[in-house]
């Protein structure tokens, strides 16, 4: 019984891999007109000023009230 399941699984994987290998990427697809949010705005990292003391990772930033 195990051999039949193994053979069936192997055959299914072979067919799936062959189908993926034969597939062609879509070349005529238009580029999206709207940029995603990650592309539209760069990620900004706020670094401490050179004159500020360095904080350890355990210390939390005190929120202003």
PyMOL Python script that loads the backbone (N, CA, C, O; Angstrom):
from pymol import cmd

cmd.read_pdbstr("""\
ATOM      1  N   UNK A   1       0.831  -1.201   0.000  1.00  0.00           N
ATOM      2  CA  UNK A   1       0.000   0.000   0.000  1.00  0.00           C
ATOM      3  C   UNK A   1       0.868   1.255   0.000  1.00  0.00           C
ATOM      4  O   UNK A   1       0.532   2.243  -0.652  1.00  0.00           O
ATOM      5  N   UNK A   2       1.969   1.218   0.720  1.00  0.00           N
ATOM      6  CA  UNK A   2       2.857   2.368   0.788  1.00  0.00           C
ATOM      7  C   UNK A   2       3.486   2.649  -0.569  1.00  0.00           C
ATOM      8  O   UNK A   2       3.710   3.809  -0.915  1.00  0.00           O
ATOM      9  N   UNK A   3       3.774   1.604  -1.345  1.00  0.00           N
ATOM     10  CA  UNK A   3       4.388   1.792  -2.653  1.00  0.00           C
ATOM     11  C   UNK A   3       3.435   2.488  -3.624  1.00  0.00           C
ATOM     12  O   UNK A   3       3.874   3.293  -4.446  1.00  0.00           O
ATOM     13  N   UNK A   4       2.138   2.188  -3.540  1.00  0.00           N
ATOM     14  CA  UNK A   4       1.165   2.820  -4.429  1.00  0.00           C
ATOM     15  C   UNK A   4       1.053   4.307  -4.109  1.00  0.00           C
ATOM     16  O   UNK A   4       0.993   5.140  -5.014  1.00  0.00           O
ATOM     17  N   UNK A   5       1.027   4.639  -2.812  1.00  0.00           N
ATOM     18  CA  UNK A   5       0.955   6.043  -2.424  1.00  0.00           C
ATOM     19  C   UNK A   5       2.224   6.786  -2.834  1.00  0.00           C
ATOM     20  O   UNK A   5       2.158   7.923  -3.301  1.00  0.00           O
ATOM     21  N   UNK A   6       3.358   6.152  -2.662  1.00  0.00           N
ATOM     22  CA  UNK A   6       4.624   6.769  -3.038  1.00  0.00           C
ATOM     23  C   UNK A   6       4.705   6.984  -4.548  1.00  0.00           C
ATOM     24  O   UNK A   6       5.161   8.033  -5.002  1.00  0.00           O
ATOM     25  N   UNK A   7       4.272   6.015  -5.311  1.00  0.00           N
ATOM     26  CA  UNK A   7       4.289   6.139  -6.769  1.00  0.00           C
ATOM     27  C   UNK A   7       3.322   7.221  -7.233  1.00  0.00           C
ATOM     28  O   UNK A   7       3.643   7.993  -8.136  1.00  0.00           O
ATOM     29  N   UNK A   8       2.138   7.282  -6.622  1.00  0.00           N
ATOM     30  CA  UNK A   8       1.146   8.285  -6.991  1.00  0.00           C
ATOM     31  C   UNK A   8       1.648   9.691  -6.656  1.00  0.00           C
ATOM     32  O   UNK A   8       1.492  10.619  -7.449  1.00  0.00           O
ATOM     33  N   UNK A   9       2.243   9.835  -5.490  1.00  0.00           N
ATOM     34  CA  UNK A   9       2.781  11.135  -5.093  1.00  0.00           C
ATOM     35  C   UNK A   9       3.923  11.549  -6.008  1.00  0.00           C
ATOM     36  O   UNK A   9       4.005  12.708  -6.416  1.00  0.00           O
ATOM     37  N   UNK A  10       4.793  10.621  -6.327  1.00  0.00           N
ATOM     38  CA  UNK A  10       5.917  10.920  -7.217  1.00  0.00           C
ATOM     39  C   UNK A  10       5.435  11.319  -8.601  1.00  0.00           C
ATOM     40  O   UNK A  10       5.964  12.260  -9.192  1.00  0.00           O
ATOM     41  N   UNK A  11       4.446  10.623  -9.121  1.00  0.00           N
ATOM     42  CA  UNK A  11       3.883  10.939 -10.427  1.00  0.00           C
ATOM     43  C   UNK A  11       3.219  12.319 -10.415  1.00  0.00           C
ATOM     44  O   UNK A  11       3.358  13.084 -11.369  1.00  0.00           O
ATOM     45  N   UNK A  12       2.502  12.632  -9.342  1.00  0.00           N
ATOM     46  CA  UNK A  12       1.845  13.941  -9.238  1.00  0.00           C
ATOM     47  C   UNK A  12       2.874  15.056  -9.164  1.00  0.00           C
ATOM     48  O   UNK A  12       2.690  16.106  -9.779  1.00  0.00           O
ATOM     49  N   UNK A  13       3.944  14.846  -8.428  1.00  0.00           N
ATOM     50  CA  UNK A  13       5.001  15.853  -8.350  1.00  0.00           C
ATOM     51  C   UNK A  13       5.693  16.030  -9.690  1.00  0.00           C
ATOM     52  O   UNK A  13       6.031  17.151 -10.069  1.00  0.00           O
ATOM     53  N   UNK A  14       5.906  14.942 -10.406  1.00  0.00           N
ATOM     54  CA  UNK A  14       6.530  15.014 -11.716  1.00  0.00           C
ATOM     55  C   UNK A  14       5.666  15.804 -12.691  1.00  0.00           C
ATOM     56  O   UNK A  14       6.175  16.641 -13.438  1.00  0.00           O
ATOM     57  N   UNK A  15       4.366  15.542 -12.685  1.00  0.00           N
ATOM     58  CA  UNK A  15       3.447  16.274 -13.564  1.00  0.00           C
ATOM     59  C   UNK A  15       3.414  17.752 -13.182  1.00  0.00           C
ATOM     60  O   UNK A  15       3.411  18.613 -14.061  1.00  0.00           O
ATOM     61  N   UNK A  16       3.389  18.055 -11.892  1.00  0.00           N
ATOM     62  CA  UNK A  16       3.340  19.446 -11.447  1.00  0.00           C
ATOM     63  C   UNK A  16       4.625  20.185 -11.827  1.00  0.00           C
ATOM     64  O   UNK A  16       4.568  21.327 -12.283  1.00  0.00           O
ATOM     65  N   UNK A  17       5.766  19.552 -11.645  1.00  0.00           N
ATOM     66  CA  UNK A  17       7.029  20.193 -12.003  1.00  0.00           C
ATOM     67  C   UNK A  17       7.149  20.394 -13.506  1.00  0.00           C
ATOM     68  O   UNK A  17       7.687  21.406 -13.957  1.00  0.00           O
ATOM     69  N   UNK A  18       6.654  19.443 -14.280  1.00  0.00           N
ATOM     70  CA  UNK A  18       6.684  19.592 -15.734  1.00  0.00           C
ATOM     71  C   UNK A  18       5.772  20.731 -16.177  1.00  0.00           C
ATOM     72  O   UNK A  18       6.112  21.469 -17.102  1.00  0.00           O
ATOM     73  N   UNK A  19       4.622  20.881 -15.533  1.00  0.00           N
ATOM     74  CA  UNK A  19       3.701  21.960 -15.881  1.00  0.00           C
ATOM     75  C   UNK A  19       4.307  23.317 -15.552  1.00  0.00           C
ATOM     76  O   UNK A  19       4.146  24.268 -16.317  1.00  0.00           O
ATOM     77  N   UNK A  20       4.994  23.417 -14.434  1.00  0.00           N
ATOM     78  CA  UNK A  20       5.633  24.680 -14.059  1.00  0.00           C
ATOM     79  C   UNK A  20       6.772  24.994 -15.021  1.00  0.00           C
ATOM     80  O   UNK A  20       6.971  26.148 -15.401  1.00  0.00           O
ATOM     81  N   UNK A  21       7.512  23.973 -15.409  1.00  0.00           N
ATOM     82  CA  UNK A  21       8.634  24.197 -16.321  1.00  0.00           C
ATOM     83  C   UNK A  21       8.154  24.628 -17.704  1.00  0.00           C
ATOM     84  O   UNK A  21       8.846  25.388 -18.380  1.00  0.00           O
ATOM     85  N   UNK A  22       7.003  24.167 -18.131  1.00  0.00           N
ATOM     86  CA  UNK A  22       6.477  24.501 -19.448  1.00  0.00           C
ATOM     87  C   UNK A  22       5.760  25.840 -19.474  1.00  0.00           C
ATOM     88  O   UNK A  22       5.558  26.411 -20.546  1.00  0.00           O
ATOM     89  N   UNK A  23       5.374  26.348 -18.316  1.00  0.00           N
ATOM     90  CA  UNK A  23       4.629  27.605 -18.263  1.00  0.00           C
ATOM     91  C   UNK A  23       5.536  28.764 -18.659  1.00  0.00           C
ATOM     92  O   UNK A  23       6.717  28.791 -18.313  1.00  0.00           O
ATOM     93  N   UNK A  24       4.972  29.712 -19.381  1.00  0.00           N
ATOM     94  CA  UNK A  24       5.713  30.892 -19.802  1.00  0.00           C
ATOM     95  C   UNK A  24       5.222  32.096 -19.003  1.00  0.00           C
ATOM     96  O   UNK A  24       4.023  32.215 -18.748  1.00  0.00           O
ATOM     97  N   UNK A  25       6.120  32.984 -18.606  1.00  0.00           N
ATOM     98  CA  UNK A  25       5.677  34.173 -17.876  1.00  0.00           C
ATOM     99  C   UNK A  25       4.900  35.105 -18.805  1.00  0.00           C
ATOM    100  O   UNK A  25       5.117  35.121 -20.017  1.00  0.00           O
ATOM    101  N   UNK A  26       3.999  35.875 -18.214  1.00  0.00           N
ATOM    102  CA  UNK A  26       3.197  36.820 -18.974  1.00  0.00           C
ATOM    103  C   UNK A  26       4.078  38.012 -19.337  1.00  0.00           C
ATOM    104  O   UNK A  26       4.596  38.690 -18.450  1.00  0.00           O
ATOM    105  N   UNK A  27       4.251  38.270 -20.625  1.00  0.00           N
ATOM    106  CA  UNK A  27       5.127  39.359 -21.060  1.00  0.00           C
ATOM    107  C   UNK A  27       4.349  40.618 -21.423  1.00  0.00           C
ATOM    108  O   UNK A  27       4.911  41.712 -21.382  1.00  0.00           O
ATOM    109  N   UNK A  28       3.085  40.495 -21.774  1.00  0.00           N
ATOM    110  CA  UNK A  28       2.299  41.634 -22.234  1.00  0.00           C
ATOM    111  C   UNK A  28       1.511  42.307 -21.114  1.00  0.00           C
ATOM    112  O   UNK A  28       0.642  43.137 -21.381  1.00  0.00           O
ATOM    113  N   UNK A  29       1.802  41.964 -19.891  1.00  0.00           N
ATOM    114  CA  UNK A  29       1.065  42.534 -18.779  1.00  0.00           C
ATOM    115  C   UNK A  29       1.542  43.963 -18.526  1.00  0.00           C
ATOM    116  O   UNK A  29       2.746  44.219 -18.479  1.00  0.00           O
ATOM    117  N   UNK A  30       0.601  44.894 -18.364  1.00  0.00           N
ATOM    118  CA  UNK A  30       0.944  46.302 -18.138  1.00  0.00           C
ATOM    119  C   UNK A  30       1.468  46.489 -16.725  1.00  0.00           C
ATOM    120  O   UNK A  30       1.056  45.789 -15.801  1.00  0.00           O
ATOM    121  N   UNK A  31       2.379  47.440 -16.568  1.00  0.00           N
ATOM    122  CA  UNK A  31       2.913  47.756 -15.252  1.00  0.00           C
ATOM    123  C   UNK A  31       1.838  48.482 -14.437  1.00  0.00           C
ATOM    124  O   UNK A  31       1.051  49.243 -14.999  1.00  0.00           O
ATOM    125  N   UNK A  32       1.798  48.258 -13.140  1.00  0.00           N
ATOM    126  CA  UNK A  32       0.793  48.950 -12.325  1.00  0.00           C
ATOM    127  C   UNK A  32       1.056  50.454 -12.308  1.00  0.00           C
ATOM    128  O   UNK A  32       2.202  50.893 -12.204  1.00  0.00           O
ATOM    129  N   UNK A  33      -0.019  51.238 -12.413  1.00  0.00           N
ATOM    130  CA  UNK A  33       0.104  52.688 -12.467  1.00  0.00           C
ATOM    131  C   UNK A  33       0.357  53.286 -11.095  1.00  0.00           C
ATOM    132  O   UNK A  33       0.983  54.341 -10.993  1.00  0.00           O
ATOM    133  N   UNK A  34      -0.114  52.637 -10.037  1.00  0.00           N
ATOM    134  CA  UNK A  34       0.021  53.157  -8.687  1.00  0.00           C
ATOM    135  C   UNK A  34       1.153  52.425  -7.991  1.00  0.00           C
ATOM    136  O   UNK A  34       1.243  51.199  -8.050  1.00  0.00           O
ATOM    137  N   UNK A  35       2.012  53.184  -7.332  1.00  0.00           N
ATOM    138  CA  UNK A  35       3.100  52.577  -6.590  1.00  0.00           C
ATOM    139  C   UNK A  35       2.592  52.068  -5.255  1.00  0.00           C
ATOM    140  O   UNK A  35       1.637  52.604  -4.693  1.00  0.00           O
ATOM    141  N   UNK A  36       3.233  51.039  -4.762  1.00  0.00           N
ATOM    142  CA  UNK A  36       2.861  50.550  -3.443  1.00  0.00           C
ATOM    143  C   UNK A  36       3.396  51.522  -2.396  1.00  0.00           C
ATOM    144  O   UNK A  36       4.238  52.368  -2.698  1.00  0.00           O
ATOM    145  N   UNK A  37       2.909  51.397  -1.180  1.00  0.00           N
ATOM    146  CA  UNK A  37       3.317  52.330  -0.132  1.00  0.00           C
ATOM    147  C   UNK A  37       4.801  52.191   0.186  1.00  0.00           C
ATOM    148  O   UNK A  37       5.431  53.167   0.593  1.00  0.00           O
ATOM    149  N   UNK A  38       5.372  51.005   0.010  1.00  0.00           N
ATOM    150  CA  UNK A  38       6.797  50.825   0.289  1.00  0.00           C
ATOM    151  C   UNK A  38       7.653  51.530  -0.759  1.00  0.00           C
ATOM    152  O   UNK A  38       8.748  51.997  -0.446  1.00  0.00           O
ATOM    153  N   UNK A  39       7.174  51.613  -1.993  1.00  0.00           N
ATOM    154  CA  UNK A  39       7.925  52.275  -3.042  1.00  0.00           C
ATOM    155  C   UNK A  39       7.702  53.784  -3.027  1.00  0.00           C
ATOM    156  O   UNK A  39       8.593  54.539  -3.416  1.00  0.00           O
ATOM    157  N   UNK A  40       6.544  54.231  -2.591  1.00  0.00           N
ATOM    158  CA  UNK A  40       6.211  55.642  -2.633  1.00  0.00           C
ATOM    159  C   UNK A  40       6.985  56.445  -1.591  1.00  0.00           C
ATOM    160  O   UNK A  40       7.429  57.557  -1.876  1.00  0.00           O
ATOM    161  N   UNK A  41       7.151  55.901  -0.397  1.00  0.00           N
ATOM    162  CA  UNK A  41       7.829  56.632   0.665  1.00  0.00           C
ATOM    163  C   UNK A  41       9.060  55.854   1.118  1.00  0.00           C
ATOM    164  O   UNK A  41       8.960  54.661   1.404  1.00  0.00           O
ATOM    165  N   UNK A  42      10.202  56.497   1.187  1.00  0.00           N
ATOM    166  CA  UNK A  42      11.386  55.797   1.698  1.00  0.00           C
ATOM    167  C   UNK A  42      11.277  55.598   3.208  1.00  0.00           C
ATOM    168  O   UNK A  42      10.595  56.353   3.901  1.00  0.00           O
ATOM    169  N   UNK A  43      11.940  54.603   3.686  1.00  0.00           N
ATOM    170  CA  UNK A  43      11.958  54.340   5.124  1.00  0.00           C
ATOM    171  C   UNK A  43      12.981  55.278   5.752  1.00  0.00           C
ATOM    172  O   UNK A  43      14.123  55.359   5.299  1.00  0.00           O
ATOM    173  N   UNK A  44      12.568  55.973   6.784  1.00  0.00           N
ATOM    174  CA  UNK A  44      13.457  56.917   7.451  1.00  0.00           C
ATOM    175  C   UNK A  44      13.844  56.371   8.820  1.00  0.00           C
ATOM    176  O   UNK A  44      13.000  55.904   9.584  1.00  0.00           O
ATOM    177  N   UNK A  45      15.117  56.440   9.104  1.00  0.00           N
ATOM    178  CA  UNK A  45      15.630  55.988  10.387  1.00  0.00           C
ATOM    179  C   UNK A  45      16.117  57.208  11.151  1.00  0.00           C
ATOM    180  O   UNK A  45      16.917  57.990  10.638  1.00  0.00           O
ATOM    181  N   UNK A  46      15.641  57.370  12.360  1.00  0.00           N
ATOM    182  CA  UNK A  46      16.042  58.504  13.179  1.00  0.00           C
ATOM    183  C   UNK A  46      17.215  58.064  14.049  1.00  0.00           C
ATOM    184  O   UNK A  46      17.083  57.181  14.896  1.00  0.00           O
ATOM    185  N   UNK A  47      18.354  58.694  13.823  1.00  0.00           N
ATOM    186  CA  UNK A  47      19.551  58.377  14.588  1.00  0.00           C
ATOM    187  C   UNK A  47      19.749  59.431  15.661  1.00  0.00           C
ATOM    188  O   UNK A  47      19.359  60.583  15.474  1.00  0.00           O
ATOM    189  N   UNK A  48      20.349  59.054  16.782  1.00  0.00           N
ATOM    190  CA  UNK A  48      20.583  60.049  17.829  1.00  0.00           C
ATOM    191  C   UNK A  48      21.660  61.029  17.396  1.00  0.00           C
ATOM    192  O   UNK A  48      22.546  60.697  16.608  1.00  0.00           O
ATOM    193  N   UNK A  49      21.569  62.242  17.924  1.00  0.00           N
ATOM    194  CA  UNK A  49      22.581  63.253  17.625  1.00  0.00           C
ATOM    195  C   UNK A  49      23.890  62.847  18.288  1.00  0.00           C
ATOM    196  O   UNK A  49      23.880  62.145  19.299  1.00  0.00           O
ATOM    197  N   UNK A  50      25.021  63.281  17.728  1.00  0.00           N
ATOM    198  CA  UNK A  50      26.314  62.884  18.302  1.00  0.00           C
ATOM    199  C   UNK A  50      26.505  63.326  19.742  1.00  0.00           C
ATOM    200  O   UNK A  50      27.250  62.683  20.482  1.00  0.00           O
ATOM    201  N   UNK A  51      25.845  64.421  20.170  1.00  0.00           N
ATOM    202  CA  UNK A  51      26.038  64.903  21.526  1.00  0.00           C
ATOM    203  C   UNK A  51      25.100  64.230  22.530  1.00  0.00           C
ATOM    204  O   UNK A  51      25.265  64.421  23.735  1.00  0.00           O
ATOM    205  N   UNK A  52      24.121  63.446  22.065  1.00  0.00           N
ATOM    206  CA  UNK A  52      23.229  62.745  22.984  1.00  0.00           C
ATOM    207  C   UNK A  52      23.916  61.497  23.519  1.00  0.00           C
ATOM    208  O   UNK A  52      24.658  60.838  22.790  1.00  0.00           O
ATOM    209  N   UNK A  53      23.677  61.167  24.783  1.00  0.00           N
ATOM    210  CA  UNK A  53      24.288  59.945  25.331  1.00  0.00           C
ATOM    211  C   UNK A  53      23.640  58.709  24.694  1.00  0.00           C
ATOM    212  O   UNK A  53      22.455  58.715  24.360  1.00  0.00           O
ATOM    213  N   UNK A  54      24.412  57.692  24.540  1.00  0.00           N
ATOM    214  CA  UNK A  54      23.867  56.464  23.953  1.00  0.00           C
ATOM    215  C   UNK A  54      23.033  55.749  24.998  1.00  0.00           C
ATOM    216  O   UNK A  54      23.364  55.742  26.183  1.00  0.00           O
ATOM    217  N   UNK A  55      21.947  55.148  24.539  1.00  0.00           N
ATOM    218  CA  UNK A  55      21.047  54.423  25.435  1.00  0.00           C
ATOM    219  C   UNK A  55      21.176  52.942  25.164  1.00  0.00           C
ATOM    220  O   UNK A  55      21.423  52.518  24.035  1.00  0.00           O
ATOM    221  N   UNK A  56      21.006  52.166  26.209  1.00  0.00           N
ATOM    222  CA  UNK A  56      21.030  50.719  26.012  1.00  0.00           C
ATOM    223  C   UNK A  56      19.695  50.291  25.411  1.00  0.00           C
ATOM    224  O   UNK A  56      18.732  51.058  25.411  1.00  0.00           O
ATOM    225  N   UNK A  57      19.642  49.069  24.904  1.00  0.00           N
ATOM    226  CA  UNK A  57      18.408  48.607  24.266  1.00  0.00           C
ATOM    227  C   UNK A  57      17.272  48.484  25.265  1.00  0.00           C
ATOM    228  O   UNK A  57      16.109  48.619  24.885  1.00  0.00           O
ATOM    229  N   UNK A  58      17.573  48.234  26.518  1.00  0.00           N
ATOM    230  CA  UNK A  58      16.547  48.048  27.532  1.00  0.00           C
ATOM    231  C   UNK A  58      15.819  49.334  27.910  1.00  0.00           C
ATOM    232  O   UNK A  58      14.677  49.290  28.367  1.00  0.00           O
ATOM    233  N   UNK A  59      16.477  50.479  27.721  1.00  0.00           N
ATOM    234  CA  UNK A  59      15.865  51.750  28.091  1.00  0.00           C
ATOM    235  C   UNK A  59      14.848  52.164  27.043  1.00  0.00           C
ATOM    236  O   UNK A  59      15.110  52.090  25.843  1.00  0.00           O
ATOM    237  N   UNK A  60      13.706  52.591  27.498  1.00  0.00           N
ATOM    238  CA  UNK A  60      12.662  53.050  26.587  1.00  0.00           C
ATOM    239  C   UNK A  60      12.727  54.558  26.436  1.00  0.00           C
ATOM    240  O   UNK A  60      13.184  55.253  27.343  1.00  0.00           O
ATOM    241  N   UNK A  61      12.284  55.063  25.317  1.00  0.00           N
ATOM    242  CA  UNK A  61      12.247  56.493  25.082  1.00  0.00           C
ATOM    243  C   UNK A  61      11.069  57.067  25.863  1.00  0.00           C
ATOM    244  O   UNK A  61       9.954  56.550  25.785  1.00  0.00           O
ATOM    245  N   UNK A  62      11.321  58.141  26.618  1.00  0.00           N
ATOM    246  CA  UNK A  62      10.266  58.764  27.422  1.00  0.00           C
ATOM    247  C   UNK A  62       9.367  59.586  26.501  1.00  0.00           C
ATOM    248  O   UNK A  62       9.856  60.496  25.830  1.00  0.00           O
ATOM    249  N   UNK A  63       8.066  59.291  26.450  1.00  0.00           N
ATOM    250  CA  UNK A  63       7.159  60.085  25.619  1.00  0.00           C
ATOM    251  C   UNK A  63       6.968  61.477  26.198  1.00  0.00           C
ATOM    252  O   UNK A  63       6.918  61.640  27.418  1.00  0.00           O
ATOM    253  N   UNK A  64       6.860  62.472  25.346  1.00  0.00           N
ATOM    254  CA  UNK A  64       6.634  63.839  25.823  1.00  0.00           C
ATOM    255  C   UNK A  64       5.175  64.007  26.204  1.00  0.00           C
ATOM    256  O   UNK A  64       4.275  63.495  25.538  1.00  0.00           O
ATOM    257  N   UNK A  65       4.960  64.742  27.299  1.00  0.00           N
ATOM    258  CA  UNK A  65       3.578  64.916  27.790  1.00  0.00           C
ATOM    259  C   UNK A  65       3.062  66.280  27.471  1.00  0.00           C
ATOM    260  O   UNK A  65       1.922  66.602  27.807  1.00  0.00           O
TER     261      UNK A  65
END
""", "prot")
cmd.dss("prot")
cmd.show_as("cartoon", "prot")
cmd.util.cbc("prot")
cmd.orient("prot")
